[in-house]
Amino acid sequence: MILFFINAFVFGMSTKFADLLDEHGLVWFKGADILFGFIWGILFCFQLFDNIFASFYLALLFHWIVRGKIDYPNHRIATIIILITTLFILPELDWLLFGVIFFVFISMGLLNDNNLMRKIVFSKYNLFVILVLVLLSLLVNNLYWLVLLSFILNSLGYQLVKKVWQNIVLSL
């Protein structure tokens, strides 16, 4: 189980590096953006080997697809890797968790995309997902705490890379 949590953190980091390499101007070496598409996709796939983690992270992926966030080649590479892996392992989804998380991400994302919600800490750091997972853990299934911990670690990895990159750029 500890590997799911370590992977969630590194997966969050790879997601942000993939973004930085394609849409934010980070340049390491030729092909780094494509390499991070593969890394992001492979790390995501490790979350598919447990049904509650798969349910949560596939809801997140489908929300990205619906909102048009799979918009660069490395995002598409990662998505193809994830979907092909999903076809091979066919995780048994927790449909309640998948549906609730998908609905929450879509709702909050569309409000944000259409400037119907101000960028506050609650929305900027996806704290609404944490609140929903706490409620689901208390009311439905205490194993959802594991998903909550995974999401927090994933978000910390993502935010760590984002903040470090911003500090490097601002110091130049």
N, C-alpha and C positions, 0 to 999 in steps of 0.2 A: 504493500500500500504506500509505503514511503516513496517508492519510485514514481507513483502517480503525482505526488506533490512536488517532487524535484522536477519532474517533466513539465508540470504546469507552469512553474516559475521560468524554466528555460524556454518553453514554448511561448510564453508571454514576451520574453526578450527577443526571440527570433521573429515574432510577429512585428514588433516595432522596428527591428533592424530591416526587415523586408520593406516596410513603409519608408524608412529613411533612405534606403538605397534606390527607390524608384520615384518617390514623389517629393522628397525633401532635400535632394542634392548631395547626400552623402556618397562619396566615391572612395572605395577601398582598392579595387582592382577590377579589371574587365571581367564581366560575368558574375560579379558578387551578388547583384540583384537576383539573377536566376538561381544561383547557388542557395540563397536564402529562401527562395520560393520552395526549393526541394527540402531544405532543413525545416522550414515552417510546416510544410505538409506532412513530413515524416513524424515530427514531434507531435503534431495534432493527432496523428493516427494512433499513437500510444494511448491516448485518452479513450479510444474506442473499445478497448478490451474489457471494460466494465460497463454494465448497462446504465448505471446512473450517470457516470461521467460521459458516456456516449450520448445519452439523452440530452444532457446539458449542452455539451459542445457542438453537437449536430444542430441543435436549435440556434445556437450562436452563428454557426456557419450559414444555415438557411436564411437567417435574418440578414447576414451580410449580402447574400445573393439577392434577396428581394430588394434591399436598399441600394443595390448597385455598387457595393463596396469592393467587389471582385473586379477591379478596373485596370489592373496592370498585369503584364505577362507573369510576373512571379506570383501574384495572387491566383491567377488561373492555374498555374502549375500546381500550387499547393492544393487548390480545390479539386483538381482532377485526381491527384494522389489520394486525397481524403475520400472522394466518392468511389473510386475504384476499390480502395481498401474496405470501405463500408459494404460494397457489393460482395466481397469475398468473405468477410467475417460476419456479416448480417447480425449486428448486435440486437439483442432484444431490448427495445426501447421502453422506458418508463414514459408512457404517453402523457400522463398527467404532468410530469416534470417538463417534458419536451414542449407540450402545448402552452403551459403557463409561461415558461421562459421565452419561448418564441413570441408569444403575444406581448409580453412585457418589453422585450427588446424592440420589437416592431413598433409598438405604440410610442415608446419613449423616443426611439430613433426618428420616427416620422414627425413627431412634435418638434424635435430638435432640427431636423432637416428643413422644416418649413418655418423656422424661427418663431414657433409658437411657445417655446420654452426658453427662458434665459439660461445662459451658461453659468449655472451655479455649481457649487461643489457636489450637490446631490446628483446632478445629471452628468457633470464633467467626469466624475470618477465612477459612474455606474453604481452609485450607492443604492439606487432603487432595486437593483438585482440582489444586493446583499439583504435588504429588507425583505424582499419576496422569499429568498432562500431561508432566512430565519423563520419567517411565518410558516413556510412549507415544512421545515424541520420540526417545528413545534406541533403543527396540526396534522401532518400527513405521515411523514416517514423520517425517523431520527437519523437515517443514513444520509439524508440530504445535507447534514452538517459537513460531511466529507466533500461534497460538491462545493459547499460554501468555502471551505478552506482552500480547495483547489482553485476556485475563482479568485480568491483574495491573493494567493500566491502568483497566479497568472497575471493579475492586474499589477502587482508589485513589480514583477519582472518587466512588464511593459512600461510602467511609469519610471522605473529606474533608468532604463535605456533612454527614454524620452527626456528626462531631466538632465542626465549626464550629457546627452547630445546638445541640449539647449545651452547648458553651461559652457560647453566647448565653443559653440558658435558665438555666443555672446562675449566670450573672452577674446575672440579674435579681433 
